[in-house]
Amino acid sequence: METIDDGCRDCGFVTRFAAAWAARDGDAFLALWHPEGLLHTPMVGRTVNGNELARLMEVQKEARRISSGNCWTGAGAATW
């Protein structure tokens, strides 16, 4: 596949985001996040500040660890 330079000033960000998404690499997402950024997510019922994103990722990893297959146990949800 040929790569075409279309002059996109944010292409580096897009490339890094796509790589982080494909690899499910939480640390790569953190590196892209601005510390003052805000994440609006229904997962925790409130806006998450950029400086809290690492903690949210820890909670998500723990939730994934304790879930079994497609059956969510709900355990650990209160740790946030």
C-alpha positions in Angstrom: 0.0 0.0 0.0 1.4 3.4 -1.0 1.4 6.2 1.6 0.5 9.6 0.3 1.5 12.8 2.0 -1.5 15.0 1.9 0.0 17.7 4.1 -2.2 16.8 7.1 -0.7 18.6 10.1 -2.2 16.1 12.6 -1.3 12.9 10.7 1.4 12.0 13.3 -1.3 12.1 16.1 -3.7 10.1 14.0 -1.0 7.5 13.2 -0.1 7.2 16.9 -3.7 7.0 18.0 -4.5 4.3 15.4 -1.5 2.3 16.6 -2.4 2.7 20.3 -6.0 1.6 19.5 -4.9 -1.4 17.4 -2.5 -2.5 20.1 -4.9 -1.7 23.0 -1.9 0.1 24.5 -3.1 2.2 27.4 0.3 3.8 28.0 0.3 5.0 24.4 -3.1 6.6 24.9 -1.8 8.3 28.0 1.1 9.7 26.1 -1.4 11.3 23.6 -3.6 12.8 26.3 -3.3 16.4 27.4 -3.2 16.7 31.2 -6.0 19.3 31.1 -8.1 17.3 28.8 -11.6 16.1 29.8 -13.1 12.7 29.0 -16.8 12.4 29.0 -17.8 8.8 29.5 -20.9 7.1 30.8 -18.7 4.4 32.5 -18.2 6.5 35.6 -21.1 8.9 35.5 -19.0 12.0 35.5 -16.3 13.8 33.5 -12.8 12.4 34.0 -10.0 14.9 34.2 -6.9 14.3 32.2 -4.8 13.8 35.3 -7.2 10.9 36.3 -6.9 9.0 33.1 -4.2 6.7 34.4 -6.4 5.7 37.3 -9.4 5.1 35.0 -7.2 2.8 32.9 -6.2 0.8 36.1 -9.9 0.3 36.9 -10.6 -0.8 33.4 -7.8 -3.3 33.5 -8.9 -4.7 36.8 -12.5 -5.0 35.5 -11.3 -6.8 32.5 -9.2 -9.1 34.6 -12.1 -10.1 36.9 -14.7 -10.5 34.2 -15.1 -13.9 32.8 -15.8 -14.2 29.0 -18.8 -12.2 28.1 -20.3 -12.4 31.6 -19.5 -9.2 33.5 -19.4 -9.9 37.3 -19.6 -6.2 38.2 -17.0 -6.7 40.9 -14.5 -3.9 41.2 -16.8 -1.3 39.8 -16.9 0.5 43.1 -13.2 1.0 43.1 -13.4 4.1 41.0 
